[in-house]
Amino acid sequence: MDRPPAMFIADSLGLDFLNSVATPVDTPVDWLDDGNGLIDWLTQAKLVPADELDALKARARPGELDKAADQARDLREWFRGFVLEHAGRPLAAEALRELGPLNSLLERDEAYSRIEARHDDGNHGLALRMTRRWQSPQSLLLPIGEALAKFVCEEDFADVKACEGHNCTMLFVDHTRRRARRWCTMAVCGNRAKQAAHRDRLKHRH
């Protein structure tokens, strides 16, 4: 299936994951509707090194990546319920009780640190980097789990908003200074709202 490029508009990868199913322009798109979609989304999100994705794709047995995509969609819908329940006010410590599924996922991680050559800013020293063993297609869920956990622990749920666009399902964290953001993007929903308001004004003039 031809999907448009994934949308990363939430100011938080955890919420961008929830926005991997959305109705950006009238037609719903699910970027995780099969194994290839999951790989594409992870590539665009830069959550898994491209060479690891290629290796996993080459190793995977038929249906394995689709099964990982099924699990990713289940995780997404569970997490959407959690976010919508708590959005709009600071997250209380009691919410930890509801995060069992996410902690269970994080416990499966096979991450380790490794000293590697540093390749940034012309600096050629050494750097300690976190990496993980990508044993199976299921391990693709681990960096997603990490992004969700970071979102839960680092963002203020009082700043989580839903786009006000008609039919839009996108969520985002409002980091604007006055917390005045209303749209997923001005280019899509903001402009449509402006046009609708303009049409309304014209109608009421007659």
N, C-alpha and C positions, 0 to 999 in steps of 0.2 A: 504494500500500500504506500502511496506517496503521501508523506506527511510534510507539512511545512516545518521549518526549523523550530525546535523547542523554544519556549519562552522563559526567559530568566529575568523576571521583573519584580520579584518579591523582596529584594534586598536581604534575602536569607535563603540559602540552598534548601533548608528543611521545608520551607513553604513552597519553593519552586518545585519540589517533588510533588506536593499536593496539586500544584498547577499543571502537572504532567497529564491531567485530563482536564479539558477546558473547552469553552465555546468562544474562541477569540472573535470570530466573525460569523455568527449565525449557525455554523455547522460544528457539532461537537467533534473534538479530536482527542483520541487517547494515544499518547506517545508511547505507552507501555503495553500496547495491545498484543504483542508477541515478543519472542526472544530477541529478534532483530531490533525491534523498537526499543527494548530495554538497553541493548548494547549502544544504539545510536544516542539515546538520552544520556547514558553514562559518559559517552565520548564528549557530547556537547557540554555536559556539566563538569567535565575534567575531574571526575571522581575516581577514575581508574586509569592507570597508564595505558596508552594505546597499544603498546606491544603485548601487555598482559591480556587485554581484551581480544586481540587477534589470536593469541595462543589458546585462550579459553574457548573461543569460537571454533578453532580447529580441532580441539580435543573433545568438545561436547558431543554426547550421543544424541541421536534424533529425539526431539521432544524435551531434552533437558533444559535448554534455554527458555523454551516456552513455559516450562514449569516454574522456572525462576521468575519469569515475568508475571505468572499467576500470583506467586507469593508476594511480589512487589506490589501488585494491585491490591491484594488483601491488606498488606501493611499500610498502603496509602489510605485506604478507606477507614481502617481502624484509627489511624493518626488524624484523619480529617475530623472524625467524631470527637476526638480528644481536644483538638484545637478549637473547634466551633463551640464546644461546651465551655471552654475557659477563656476564649477571646474577649477582649474588652476590659479585663481587670487583671491586676498582677496575679501571677500563679502562686497559689498557696502551697505550703509544704505537704499538705494532705494529698495533693494531686499525685504524689509519688506512688500511692497505692494503685493508681490506674495505669502506671507505666511498666507493669510487669512484662508485657509482651516485648517492649523495647529493650528492657534490661536483659531479657532472655536472649534476644538477638545479639546484643553487644557481648554477652558471655561466650558466644561461639567464635569470637574473633581470634585469628592467629597472627597477631601483629607482633613485630619485633623491631628493635632499633638496629641500624647499621651505619658504620662510618663510610662515607662516600666522598668522592672528589666534589668540591664545590664548583659550580659552573656559572655563577651569577656575577654580574657587575665586574667582569674581568678579575674577580677575586679567585685565586687558584688554590686556596687552602683546603681544609677538610671540613666536612659538616656531618652532624649526626642526624640521620633521617629515619622517620618511621616508615616501615614498609610492611607488607603482609604476604602470607602464602595464599595464593589464589588457587585453592585446591579443586574447587568445583563451581559450577554456575551459581550455586547457592551463596558462595562467598561474595557474589556481586551485591548482595543485600547489605553487607557489612558497612561499606562506606556510606550507604544511604542511612543506615541506622545511626552512624556517627553524626551525620549532618542533622538528623532529627534531634539527637540528644543535645547537640550544641545549641540548636534553636531553643529547646526547652530550658536549658540552663543559662543561656546568655542573653536572650531577648526578653523584653518586657511585654507580657501578653496584653497589657493595656494598650499597646500600640499596634496590635494585630487588627487589620481591617479587611472587610470584603469590598471589592470594587463596586461602585454604585451604578455601573453600567447595566442597561437593560439586558437580562439573560446572561450576564457575565458571572462566572463562578470563581474568578481569580481572587486569591488572597495575597496580602502583602503586609510587611511591617512598615509602619509610617515613621521614617526617621527624619522627616522634614522638621525645620526648627519650630514651626507653630503647630505641628501635627495636623496639617490641613490637607494632606493628600487624600484624594477621593477616587482616583482612577487607577486601573492596572497600568495603562499607558495613556498619555494624552493623545498619541497617534491613533489609537483605536477607540476606546470608550470616551475619552475626554472630548474628542472632536465630534463624535456622534451626539453627545449630550449638548454640545454647543450648537450644532446644526438643528437639533430638535427644539432647543430654546428659541433659536432664531425663527424657525417656522411658526412656533407658538405665538411669538410676538407679532409676526406678520398677520397671522390669522385674527388676532384680537384687535388689530388696527382697523379691520374692515367692518 
